[in-house]
Amino acid sequence: MHGRFNLRKPLGNLLVEQGWLDQPQLEQALDEQRRSREPLGQILLRKGWISKQALYRLLAQQQNVPLVFPDDLEIPPELLRRVDGRFAREQQVLPFKESPEELHVALAHPSDLALLDELRFRTGKRIVPYLAPEDEILQALERVEDRLEEVSVASPAPRVGPSILEETAPTVELAENLLQRALRARATDLHLEPQANFLLVRMRVDGVMQEVARLSKDLEASLIARYKVLGQMDIAERRRPQDGHFTYSFAGQDYDIRLSSMGAVFGERMALRLIQATRLLLGLEDLGVFPEDLPRLEQMFRAPYGLVLAVGPTGSGKTTTLYAALRHIHTPEKNFFTIEDPVEIALEGISQIPVQPKIGMDFDQILRSVLRQDPDVIMIGEIRDQTTLQTAVRAALTGHLVLATLHANNAIAAISRLMEMGTPAHLVGATLVGVIAQRLVRRPCPQCARISPIPTELQPAFTSIQSEMRGLGCAYCGQTGYYGLSGLYEVYLPDTESRHLMATGASENLLRQQAQGHKTLWQVAGRAVQEGLTTSQEVVRVLGWGMDMEGL
């Protein structure tokens, strides 16, 4: 399993190699670390097996940064205002020297790239990081703050203080800096959320929201207006919902930025969806489906007619799957259409039609028009209502292959969902070719992942799995322990007997029993944990408790 990860040499091994510890001492310390979750260095210091100076010299060597001890420094008090005192205490940050272009900073975690990026954002300077003991950083900060109070240099701190960049940089630069920061972090969404006394900026990375900054309330209107100008939206309208978009190039890649604004209690809220074409244009073999399921997936999408569904919650990658399918089966001999809200990425050789409700062009209306255009394959971005579903089923019955997304918890539950939306059981049995139920889960960080036991509280859900790869948190992953996403795919391709059961309105339990060899989402997730593609905690976060857990 280690072959999947590029693991950095652990601190303990370096200590043994350089003669600070012997192997039995290291094993004893590691056993204690597994029980207590305490950092290895702190255990060694507590036991008196290594000196503080020696430990930090080795840590600095490991992280390839210079070492500094704040007790030996004379720190100009005004430098603390470069980063804000509260932020410095929370992140163990101590600026101690500057030049016109650079700021030298002592850090407890100097390899934390996200923290270094935050410091650049706040100060507008290149950051030169140094390693320093956390306790000495905090003590030095207290001394500097005491000196600031004594000479009355600092005025009372505002409830949310703007950084130096916020005070000096024009709104255009701030808007671009926030966007670039989100793109560097691989975010899919950037949110501006007005609060009572500040503007909260958050982004979604690997499916999870993270706080980026708390900006001065004074910047709120101008920052949102700047994005509105880029998206060709009405800057005077702040209450009614608006949509816009613009293209943006960054680090050699083109992004389509989709904007949505709406009024909220404390001001106008804005969400930016950050879409990179290469994220959506995957091949069918690149999705991450297990090898034995790929032929069944291809068989499903190459059906001459019928209904194929991709199901799952919003943000589970359904559109990416259907795009991959379209590119896989596309041929000039057939006529391909998509109906989307909105069109995500242009696909060569395929007629893509955006939904425009304001002019009466909803999913059903467009689908009826497309059926008069001699189509062979139709992709419907989402089946939202009974009318669209009825038209799609009729199209599938009359010789068209219809690919569509639908909200359902799992593959077999999609059958019940079709019937709940008014499709007669016999038509479900006659038209449904197959269902892909999917979720996106975070991958363990390739830099800090280690073999770890399944957490005790999760063992009842993973009885057949003893250990997993789990990230400890490092600079590469922003201390989250995760980096990137992996897909979980439940592929349901019903046989003749299953179709007969569908046509009679059979229950989900009966259909599941009939599906010989079919793997539920939980079973797929269990294998993903075993192969180091995700963690047990991530599976429970995404799938929740109780859904087909008996499969593990």
KOLVEX-406830 format. One line per field, with one value per residue (C-alpha): residue number from 1; residue in three letters; x, y, z. Coordinates in steps of 0.2 Angstrom, whole numbers, plus 5000, padded with zeros to 4 digits. Each point is the difference from the previous one (the first is absolute). Layout:
BEGIN
num: [NUM, ...] $
residuo: [ALA, ...] $
X: [X, ...] $
Y: [Y, ...] $
Z: [Z, ...] $
//
This chain:
BEGIN
num: [1, 2, 3, 4, 5, 6, 7, 8, 9, 10, 11, 12, 13, 14, 15, 16, 17, 18, 19, 20, 21, 22, 23, 24, 25, 26, 27, 28, 29, 30, 31, 32, 33, 34, 35, 36, 37, 38, 39, 40, 41, 42, 43, 44, 45, 46, 47, 48, 49, 50, 51, 52, 53, 54, 55, 56, 57, 58, 59, 60, 61, 62, 63, 64, 65, 66, 67, 68, 69, 70, 71, 72, 73, 74, 75, 76, 77, 78, 79, 80, 81, 82, 83, 84, 85, 86, 87, 88, 89, 90, 91, 92, 93, 94, 95, 96, 97, 98, 99, 100, 101, 102, 103, 104, 105, 106, 107, 108, 109, 110, 111, 112, 113, 114, 115, 116, 117, 118, 119, 120, 121, 122, 123, 124, 125, 126, 127, 128, 129, 130, 131, 132, 133, 134, 135, 136, 137, 138, 139, 140, 141, 142, 143, 144, 145, 146, 147, 148, 149, 150, 151, 152, 153, 154, 155, 156, 157, 158, 159, 160, 161, 162, 163, 164, 165, 166, 167, 168, 169, 170, 171, 172, 173, 174, 175, 176, 177, 178, 179, 180, 181, 182, 183, 184, 185, 186, 187, 188, 189, 190, 191, 192, 193, 194, 195, 196, 197, 198, 199, 200, 201, 202, 203, 204, 205, 206, 207, 208, 209, 210, 211, 212, 213, 214, 215, 216, 217, 218, 219, 220, 221, 222, 223, 224, 225, 226, 227, 228, 229, 230, 231, 232, 233, 234, 235, 236, 237, 238, 239, 240, 241, 242, 243, 244, 245, 246, 247, 248, 249, 250, 251, 252, 253, 254, 255, 256, 257, 258, 259, 260, 261, 262, 263, 264, 265, 266, 267, 268, 269, 270, 271, 272, 273, 274, 275, 276, 277, 278, 279, 280, 281, 282, 283, 284, 285, 286, 287, 288, 289, 290, 291, 292, 293, 294, 295, 296, 297, 298, 299, 300, 301, 302, 303, 304, 305, 306, 307, 308, 309, 310, 311, 312, 313, 314, 315, 316, 317, 318, 319, 320, 321, 322, 323, 324, 325, 326, 327, 328, 329, 330, 331, 332, 333, 334, 335, 336, 337, 338, 339, 340, 341, 342, 343, 344, 345, 346, 347, 348, 349, 350, 351, 352, 353, 354, 355, 356, 357, 358, 359, 360, 361, 362, 363, 364, 365, 366, 367, 368, 369, 370, 371, 372, 373, 374, 375, 376, 377, 378, 379, 380, 381, 382, 383, 384, 385, 386, 387, 388, 389, 390, 391, 392, 393, 394, 395, 396, 397, 398, 399, 400, 401, 402, 403, 404, 405, 406, 407, 408, 409, 410, 411, 412, 413, 414, 415, 416, 417, 418, 419, 420, 421, 422, 423, 424, 425, 426, 427, 428, 429, 430, 431, 432, 433, 434, 435, 436, 437, 438, 439, 440, 441, 442, 443, 444, 445, 446, 447, 448, 449, 450, 451, 452, 453, 454, 455, 456, 457, 458, 459, 460, 461, 462, 463, 464, 465, 466, 467, 468, 469, 470, 471, 472, 473, 474, 475, 476, 477, 478, 479, 480, 481, 482, 483, 484, 485, 486, 487, 488, 489, 490, 491, 492, 493, 494, 495, 496, 497, 498, 499, 500, 501, 502, 503, 504, 505, 506, 507, 508, 509, 510, 511, 512, 513, 514, 515, 516, 517, 518, 519, 520, 521, 522, 523, 524, 525, 526, 527, 528, 529, 530, 531, 532, 533, 534, 535, 536, 537, 538, 539, 540, 541, 542, 543, 544, 545, 546, 547, 548, 549, 550, 551, 552] $
residuo: [MET, HIS, GLY, ARG, PHE, ASN, LEU, ARG, LYS, PRO, LEU, GLY, ASN, LEU, LEU, VAL, GLU, GLN, GLY, TRP, LEU, ASP, GLN, PRO, GLN, LEU, GLU, GLN, ALA, LEU, ASP, GLU, GLN, ARG, ARG, SER, ARG, GLU, PRO, LEU, GLY, GLN, ILE, LEU, LEU, ARG, LYS, GLY, TRP, ILE, SER, LYS, GLN, ALA, LEU, TYR, ARG, LEU, LEU, ALA, GLN, GLN, GLN, ASN, VAL, PRO, LEU, VAL, PHE, PRO, ASP, ASP, LEU, GLU, ILE, PRO, PRO, GLU, LEU, LEU, ARG, ARG, VAL, ASP, GLY, ARG, PHE, ALA, ARG, GLU, GLN, GLN, VAL, LEU, PRO, PHE, LYS, GLU, SER, PRO, GLU, GLU, LEU, HIS, VAL, ALA, LEU, ALA, HIS, PRO, SER, ASP, LEU, ALA, LEU, LEU, ASP, GLU, LEU, ARG, PHE, ARG, THR, GLY, LYS, ARG, ILE, VAL, PRO, TYR, LEU, ALA, PRO, GLU, ASP, GLU, ILE, LEU, GLN, ALA, LEU, GLU, ARG, VAL, GLU, ASP, ARG, LEU, GLU, GLU, VAL, SER, VAL, ALA, SER, PRO, ALA, PRO, ARG, VAL, GLY, PRO, SER, ILE, LEU, GLU, GLU, THR, ALA, PRO, THR, VAL, GLU, LEU, ALA, GLU, ASN, LEU, LEU, GLN, ARG, ALA, LEU, ARG, ALA, ARG, ALA, THR, ASP, LEU, HIS, LEU, GLU, PRO, GLN, ALA, ASN, PHE, LEU, LEU, VAL, ARG, MET, ARG, VAL, ASP, GLY, VAL, MET, GLN, GLU, VAL, ALA, ARG, LEU, SER, LYS, ASP, LEU, GLU, ALA, SER, LEU, ILE, ALA, ARG, TYR, LYS, VAL, LEU, GLY, GLN, MET, ASP, ILE, ALA, GLU, ARG, ARG, ARG, PRO, GLN, ASP, GLY, HIS, PHE, THR, TYR, SER, PHE, ALA, GLY, GLN, ASP, TYR, ASP, ILE, ARG, LEU, SER, SER, MET, GLY, ALA, VAL, PHE, GLY, GLU, ARG, MET, ALA, LEU, ARG, LEU, ILE, GLN, ALA, THR, ARG, LEU, LEU, LEU, GLY, LEU, GLU, ASP, LEU, GLY, VAL, PHE, PRO, GLU, ASP, LEU, PRO, ARG, LEU, GLU, GLN, MET, PHE, ARG, ALA, PRO, TYR, GLY, LEU, VAL, LEU, ALA, VAL, GLY, PRO, THR, GLY, SER, GLY, LYS, THR, THR, THR, LEU, TYR, ALA, ALA, LEU, ARG, HIS, ILE, HIS, THR, PRO, GLU, LYS, ASN, PHE, PHE, THR, ILE, GLU, ASP, PRO, VAL, GLU, ILE, ALA, LEU, GLU, GLY, ILE, SER, GLN, ILE, PRO, VAL, GLN, PRO, LYS, ILE, GLY, MET, ASP, PHE, ASP, GLN, ILE, LEU, ARG, SER, VAL, LEU, ARG, GLN, ASP, PRO, ASP, VAL, ILE, MET, ILE, GLY, GLU, ILE, ARG, ASP, GLN, THR, THR, LEU, GLN, THR, ALA, VAL, ARG, ALA, ALA, LEU, THR, GLY, HIS, LEU, VAL, LEU, ALA, THR, LEU, HIS, ALA, ASN, ASN, ALA, ILE, ALA, ALA, ILE, SER, ARG, LEU, MET, GLU, MET, GLY, THR, PRO, ALA, HIS, LEU, VAL, GLY, ALA, THR, LEU, VAL, GLY, VAL, ILE, ALA, GLN, ARG, LEU, VAL, ARG, ARG, PRO, CYS, PRO, GLN, CYS, ALA, ARG, ILE, SER, PRO, ILE, PRO, THR, GLU, LEU, GLN, PRO, ALA, PHE, THR, SER, ILE, GLN, SER, GLU, MET, ARG, GLY, LEU, GLY, CYS, ALA, TYR, CYS, GLY, GLN, THR, GLY, TYR, TYR, GLY, LEU, SER, GLY, LEU, TYR, GLU, VAL, TYR, LEU, PRO, ASP, THR, GLU, SER, ARG, HIS, LEU, MET, ALA, THR, GLY, ALA, SER, GLU, ASN, LEU, LEU, ARG, GLN, GLN, ALA, GLN, GLY, HIS, LYS, THR, LEU, TRP, GLN, VAL, ALA, GLY, ARG, ALA, VAL, GLN, GLU, GLY, LEU, THR, THR, SER, GLN, GLU, VAL, VAL, ARG, VAL, LEU, GLY, TRP, GLY, MET, ASP, MET, GLU, GLY, LEU] $
X: [5000, 5015, 5003, 4986, 5008, 5015, 5004, 5013, 5013, 4993, 5008, 5003, 5010, 5011, 5003, 5006, 5011, 5009, 5002, 4988, 4989, 5002, 4987, 4992, 4998, 4991, 4988, 4996, 4997, 4989, 4989, 4997, 4996, 4987, 4991, 5002, 5000, 5013, 5014, 5015, 5012, 4990, 5001, 5018, 5003, 4989, 5010, 5016, 5007, 5004, 5004, 4989, 5014, 5004, 4982, 4997, 5017, 4994, 4983, 5007, 5011, 4986, 4989, 5015, 4998, 5011, 4998, 4997, 4997, 4989, 5007, 5016, 4991, 4997, 4983, 4994, 4983, 4992, 5003, 4986, 4988, 5005, 4990, 4988, 5003, 4985, 5005, 5018, 4995, 4988, 5013, 5016, 5007, 5014, 5006, 5018, 5008, 4995, 5007, 4990, 4996, 5001, 4994, 5010, 4988, 5002, 4988, 4995, 4995, 5011, 4996, 4981, 4998, 4982, 5007, 5014, 4987, 4989, 5015, 5004, 4982, 5000, 5017, 5002, 5018, 5011, 5000, 5017, 4995, 5010, 4996, 4998, 4994, 4981, 5002, 5013, 4990, 4985, 5011, 5008, 4983, 4995, 5016, 4997, 4982, 5005, 5012, 4987, 4988, 5013, 5004, 4982, 5005, 4985, 4982, 4986, 4999, 4984, 4988, 5006, 5016, 5004, 5017, 5013, 4996, 4981, 5005, 5011, 4996, 4986, 4985, 5005, 5016, 4991, 4987, 5013, 5010, 4985, 4997, 5018, 5001, 4985, 5007, 5016, 4991, 4991, 4983, 4984, 4991, 5004, 4986, 4999, 4988, 4995, 4999, 4995, 5017, 5011, 5000, 5004, 5009, 5000, 5004, 4996, 5015, 4998, 4982, 5002, 4998, 5015, 5001, 5012, 4999, 4989, 5000, 4995, 4982, 5005, 5007, 4984, 4990, 5015, 5007, 4983, 4998, 5017, 4995, 4983, 5009, 5010, 4985, 4990, 4987, 4989, 5011, 4985, 4988, 5005, 4984, 4994, 5011, 5011, 5012, 5015, 5016, 5017, 5016, 5016, 5018, 5011, 5016, 4998, 4982, 4983, 4986, 4982, 4994, 4981, 4993, 4984, 4995, 4985, 4994, 5003, 4997, 5016, 5003, 5002, 5007, 5011, 5005, 5013, 5001, 5018, 4999, 5015, 4997, 5012, 4991, 4985, 5007, 5006, 5000, 4988, 5016, 5006, 4985, 5006, 4988, 5007, 5007, 4987, 4986, 5006, 4994, 4983, 5000, 5005, 4986, 4988, 5005, 5001, 4982, 4990, 4986, 4993, 5003, 5016, 5001, 5014, 4993, 5007, 4999, 5006, 5019, 5002, 5007, 4985, 5003, 5018, 4995, 4988, 5012, 5013, 4986, 4996, 5018, 5002, 4985, 5000, 5001, 4996, 4988, 4988, 4991, 5004, 4991, 5002, 4988, 5009, 4998, 5012, 5011, 5016, 5013, 4998, 5001, 5006, 4987, 4986, 4985, 4999, 4985, 4999, 4984, 4992, 4985, 4997, 4996, 4990, 5015, 4999, 5006, 4984, 4997, 5018, 4998, 4984, 5009, 5015, 4990, 4995, 5018, 5003, 5011, 5009, 5007, 4993, 5008, 4988, 5010, 4987, 4983, 4991, 4981, 4987, 4997, 5019, 5001, 4985, 5007, 5017, 4992, 4990, 5016, 5009, 4985, 5001, 5018, 5010, 5014, 4996, 5014, 4994, 5004, 4987, 5001, 5000, 5010, 5006, 4997, 4986, 4991, 5000, 4987, 4988, 5003, 4995, 4983, 4998, 5001, 4986, 5008, 4990, 5010, 4998, 5008, 5015, 5003, 4999, 5011, 5013, 5017, 5010, 5004, 5017, 4999, 5015, 5008, 5016, 5012, 5016, 5016, 5013, 5014, 5015, 5013, 4994, 4989, 5005, 4993, 4988, 4987, 4982, 4993, 4992, 4983, 4999, 5005, 4982, 4998, 5016, 5001, 5010, 5013, 5014, 5010, 5000, 5011, 4997, 5008, 5007, 4999, 5015, 5004, 4996, 4982, 4997, 5000, 4984, 5008, 4991, 5005, 4989, 4984, 4996, 4984, 4989, 4989, 4986, 4997, 4983, 4997, 4983, 4998, 4984, 4993, 5003, 4991, 4986, 4999, 5001, 4985, 4990, 5004, 5012, 5007, 5018, 5005, 4994, 5009, 5016, 4999, 4998, 5015, 5013, 5017, 4994, 5011, 4991, 5008, 5005, 5009, 5009, 5005, 5007, 5011, 5005, 5006, 5009, 5009, 5005, 4989, 4991, 4997, 4986, 4997, 4997, 4989, 4989, 5000, 4994, 4988, 4994, 4996, 4987, 5000, 5004, 5013, 4997, 5010, 5016] $
Y: [5000, 5012, 4999, 5012, 5014, 5011, 4999, 5012, 4993, 5001, 5010, 4984, 4992, 5015, 5000, 4982, 5003, 5015, 4991, 5010, 4984, 4981, 4990, 4993, 5018, 5005, 4985, 5005, 5018, 4995, 4988, 5015, 5011, 4988, 5000, 5019, 5008, 5011, 5006, 4989, 5015, 5004, 4983, 4999, 5017, 4994, 4984, 5010, 4989, 5015, 5019, 5014, 5007, 4983, 4996, 5017, 4999, 4984, 5006, 5015, 4988, 4989, 5015, 5008, 5017, 5010, 4999, 5015, 5001, 5015, 5002, 5006, 5013, 5019, 5002, 5017, 5001, 5008, 4984, 4992, 5012, 4992, 4984, 5005, 4994, 4989, 4991, 4998, 4992, 4988, 4995, 5001, 5013, 5012, 5013, 5006, 5008, 5009, 5008, 5009, 4983, 4987, 4996, 4988, 4990, 4987, 4986, 4984, 4992, 5008, 4987, 5005, 5007, 5006, 5010, 5007, 5005, 5008, 5011, 5005, 5005, 5010, 5009, 5001, 4994, 4985, 4989, 4993, 4986, 4994, 4986, 5005, 4991, 5004, 5004, 5013, 5008, 5002, 5007, 5012, 5006, 5004, 5010, 5010, 5003, 5006, 5013, 5006, 5003, 5009, 5013, 5001, 4996, 4989, 5007, 4988, 4986, 5001, 4985, 4994, 5009, 5001, 4995, 5012, 4993, 5004, 5018, 5004, 4989, 5006, 4989, 4993, 4993, 4993, 4991, 4993, 4994, 4991, 4992, 4994, 4994, 4989, 4993, 4996, 4991, 4989, 5008, 4996, 5015, 5017, 5008, 5018, 4999, 5017, 4999, 5013, 5008, 4992, 4991, 4982, 4992, 4981, 4987, 4982, 4989, 4981, 5002, 5008, 5019, 5009, 5018, 5011, 5017, 5012, 5017, 5017, 5004, 5015, 4989, 4990, 5011, 5004, 4983, 4992, 5014, 4996, 4982, 5006, 5011, 4985, 4989, 5014, 5001, 5015, 5008, 5010, 4985, 4993, 4991, 4989, 4985, 5002, 4989, 5004, 4992, 5005, 4991, 5000, 4994, 4994, 4990, 4995, 4994, 5008, 5001, 5003, 5010, 4999, 5014, 4999, 5015, 5002, 5011, 4994, 5007, 5008, 5005, 4993, 4982, 4994, 4982, 4997, 4983, 4997, 4988, 4993, 4991, 4986, 4996, 4995, 4993, 4983, 4983, 4987, 4990, 5015, 5002, 4987, 4986, 4983, 4990, 4986, 5013, 5010, 4987, 5001, 5019, 5000, 4987, 5012, 5015, 4991, 4994, 5004, 5008, 5001, 5011, 5001, 5009, 5008, 5003, 5008, 5017, 5016, 5001, 4981, 5001, 4994, 5013, 4995, 4981, 5004, 5011, 4986, 4988, 5012, 5002, 4981, 4996, 5015, 4996, 5010, 4987, 5005, 5016, 5006, 5013, 5006, 5011, 5008, 5014, 5007, 4992, 4996, 4997, 5000, 4983, 4998, 4993, 5001, 5012, 5007, 5011, 5010, 5001, 5018, 5000, 5019, 4997, 4983, 4989, 4988, 4982, 4992, 5013, 4999, 4981, 5000, 5011, 4989, 4985, 5008, 5002, 4982, 4996, 4983, 5005, 5013, 5005, 5009, 5010, 4996, 4992, 5012, 4997, 4987, 5008, 5000, 4982, 4994, 5008, 4992, 4982, 5002, 5005, 4985, 4989, 5006, 4996, 5013, 4998, 5013, 5004, 5010, 5004, 4998, 5002, 4983, 4993, 4984, 4991, 4989, 5014, 5009, 4987, 5005, 5018, 4998, 4992, 5013, 5013, 4992, 4988, 4983, 4985, 4991, 5015, 5000, 4982, 5003, 5016, 4999, 4995, 5003, 5012, 5007, 5006, 5010, 5010, 5010, 4997, 5008, 4990, 4999, 5012, 4992, 5009, 4996, 4984, 4986, 4983, 5002, 4990, 5003, 5012, 4990, 5009, 4995, 4982, 4994, 5007, 4992, 4983, 4992, 5014, 5002, 5014, 5014, 5014, 5016, 5017, 5008, 5018, 5009, 5016, 4991, 4996, 5016, 4990, 4991, 4982, 5000, 5005, 4998, 4990, 4982, 4993, 4986, 4992, 4988, 4993, 4991, 4991, 4990, 4983, 4994, 4993, 5017, 5009, 4988, 5004, 5019, 4998, 4992, 5014, 4989, 5008, 5006, 4985, 4988, 5008, 5001, 4981, 4997, 5010, 4986, 5007, 5018, 5011, 5013, 5017, 4995, 4984, 5011, 5012, 4986, 4994, 5018, 5001, 4984, 5006, 5017, 5010, 5008, 4998, 4993, 5017, 5007, 4986, 5003, 5019, 4998, 4984, 5002, 4986, 4987, 4999, 4982, 4999, 4981, 4999, 5002] $
Z: [5000, 5003, 4981, 4998, 5010, 4999, 5019, 5007, 5012, 5017, 5014, 5011, 4986, 4999, 5018, 5000, 4985, 5008, 5016, 5012, 5003, 4999, 4992, 5016, 5006, 4984, 5000, 5018, 4995, 4985, 5010, 5012, 4986, 4993, 5017, 5004, 4982, 5008, 4988, 5000, 5004, 5015, 5007, 4998, 5009, 5014, 5002, 5000, 4985, 4990, 5003, 4994, 4990, 4992, 4996, 4991, 4991, 4992, 4996, 4991, 4990, 4996, 4994, 4991, 5009, 5012, 5019, 5011, 5019, 5004, 5017, 4991, 4989, 5001, 4992, 4994, 5007, 4985, 4990, 5009, 4992, 4983, 5004, 5014, 5018, 5001, 4984, 5006, 5016, 4992, 4987, 5010, 4988, 5006, 4987, 5006, 4985, 4984, 4984, 4986, 4991, 5014, 5017, 5011, 5011, 5014, 4999, 5009, 4984, 4986, 4987, 5001, 4982, 5003, 5015, 4990, 4986, 5013, 5007, 4982, 4998, 5016, 4998, 4981, 5003, 4996, 5016, 5006, 5012, 5015, 5012, 5019, 5015, 5003, 5018, 4997, 4986, 5011, 5014, 4988, 4994, 5017, 5003, 4984, 5004, 5017, 4993, 4987, 5015, 5010, 4987, 4994, 4982, 4997, 5000, 5006, 4988, 4990, 5001, 4983, 4994, 4982, 4994, 4993, 4982, 5004, 5005, 4985, 4985, 4988, 5000, 4983, 5007, 5015, 4989, 4989, 5016, 5007, 4983, 4998, 5018, 4997, 4984, 5007, 5014, 4987, 5006, 4990, 5008, 5008, 5011, 5006, 5015, 5009, 5019, 5012, 5003, 4986, 4983, 5002, 4985, 4999, 4986, 4997, 4998, 4997, 5004, 5017, 5004, 5007, 5007, 4990, 5008, 5010, 4991, 5006, 4997, 4991, 4986, 4997, 4987, 4990, 4999, 4995, 4987, 4993, 4997, 4993, 4987, 4994, 4999, 4991, 5014, 5006, 5014, 5005, 5004, 5017, 5005, 4985, 4996, 4985, 4989, 4990, 4994, 4993, 4995, 5009, 4996, 5014, 5000, 4982, 5002, 4995, 5013, 4997, 5015, 5004, 5011, 5011, 5011, 5011, 5015, 5018, 5017, 5002, 4982, 4982, 5000, 4985, 4995, 4986, 4992, 4993, 4985, 4992, 4983, 5004, 5016, 4990, 4984, 5007, 4991, 5006, 5006, 5010, 5011, 5013, 4997, 5006, 4985, 5001, 4999, 4985, 4987, 5008, 4999, 4982, 4996, 5008, 4990, 4984, 5001, 4984, 5009, 5018, 5015, 5010, 5016, 5010, 5018, 5016, 5009, 4993, 4998, 4998, 4983, 4990, 4985, 4999, 4998, 4986, 4991, 5001, 4993, 4986, 4994, 5001, 4989, 4989, 4981, 4985, 4994, 5014, 5005, 5018, 5011, 5018, 5010, 5014, 5014, 4996, 4987, 5009, 4986, 4981, 4993, 4982, 4988, 5012, 5000, 5018, 5005, 5015, 5011, 5000, 5010, 4998, 4982, 5003, 4996, 5014, 5000, 4993, 4987, 4993, 5001, 4989, 4988, 4999, 4996, 4984, 4995, 4996, 5016, 5004, 5017, 5012, 5016, 5013, 5013, 5013, 5001, 5012, 4997, 4995, 4983, 4995, 5006, 4990, 4984, 5003, 5003, 4984, 4991, 5007, 4994, 4983, 4995, 5008, 5013, 5014, 5013, 5015, 5018, 5014, 5019, 5009, 5014, 4991, 4984, 5005, 5009, 4983, 4994, 5014, 4996, 4982, 5006, 5014, 4986, 4991, 4988, 4999, 5005, 4984, 4991, 5012, 4996, 4982, 4999, 5014, 4993, 5015, 5015, 5006, 5018, 5005, 5014, 5001, 5015, 5005, 4997, 5014, 4998, 4990, 5011, 5017, 4999, 5011, 5004, 5015, 5008, 4997, 5013, 5015, 4997, 4982, 5002, 5000, 4983, 4993, 5009, 4986, 4999, 5013, 4994, 4987, 4993, 5009, 4998, 5016, 4993, 4992, 4990, 4984, 5004, 5011, 5016, 4994, 4997, 4983, 4983, 4984, 4997, 4995, 4994, 5007, 4986, 5003, 4982, 4998, 4984, 5002, 4992, 4992, 5017, 5008, 4986, 5003, 5018, 4997, 4988, 5014, 5013, 5010, 5016, 5001, 5012, 4987, 4986, 5011, 5003, 4982, 4995, 5001, 5002, 5001, 5012, 5010, 5003, 5017, 4993, 4987, 5014, 5011, 4986, 4997, 5018, 4998, 4985, 5008, 4989, 5015, 5018, 5011, 5008, 4982, 4995, 5015, 4997, 4982, 5001, 5018, 5012, 4996, 4981, 4995, 5014, 5001, 4984, 5010] $
//
